Amino acid sequence: MKKRTYQLVLTAVLSALAVCGGSMFSFPIGVAKCAPTQSLINIVAGVVLGPEWAVAQALLTSTVR
């Protein structure tokens, strides 16, 4: 499999996990809604995929949520 295809698929999978996990496990603090699962997946994406793909994953996740 090509590296670009692998990164694209992994970004989509991590985004889906972050949307589901962020929706299930979140708690309000004041007016903000904290989602520790989404933050953890964003960190994993940064380490595994690199900064450009991690930003894309985080933007995709926050847009869907």
C-alpha positions in Angstrom: 0.0 0.0 0.0 1.2 3.5 -0.8 2.3 5.7 2.1 -0.2 8.4 1.2 -3.1 6.0 1.1 -2.1 4.6 4.4 -2.0 8.0 6.0 -5.4 9.0 4.5 -7.1 5.8 5.7 -5.5 6.1 9.2 -6.6 9.7 9.4 -10.2 8.7 8.6 -10.2 5.9 11.1 -8.7 8.1 13.9 -11.2 10.8 13.1 -14.1 8.3 13.4 -12.7 7.1 16.7 -12.3 10.6 18.0 -15.9 11.6 17.0 -17.4 8.5 18.7 -15.1 8.8 21.8 -15.5 12.5 22.1 -19.3 12.2 22.0 -19.4 9.4 24.5 -16.9 10.6 27.0 -17.1 14.3 27.6 -17.8 16.5 30.6 -18.7 20.2 30.9 -16.4 22.7 32.6 -18.1 26.1 32.6 -19.2 26.9 29.0 -16.6 24.5 27.5 -17.1 20.8 26.8 -13.9 18.8 27.5 -13.3 15.6 25.6 -10.2 13.8 26.8 -10.6 10.9 24.3 -10.4 13.3 21.4 -7.3 15.0 22.8 -5.6 11.6 23.3 -6.4 10.6 19.7 -5.1 13.9 18.4 -1.8 13.2 20.2 -1.6 9.7 18.8 -2.2 11.1 15.3 0.6 13.6 15.8 3.1 11.0 16.7 2.1 8.3 14.2 1.1 10.5 11.1 3.1 13.7 11.6 2.0 17.3 12.1 0.2 18.0 8.8 -2.0 14.9 8.9 -2.6 15.4 12.6 -3.9 18.9 11.9 -6.1 17.5 9.2 -7.5 14.8 11.5 -8.2 17.3 14.3 -10.0 19.7 11.9 -12.0 16.9 10.4 -13.0 15.6 13.9 -14.0 19.0 15.2 -16.0 19.8 12.0 -18.0 16.6 12.3 -18.5 17.0 16.1 
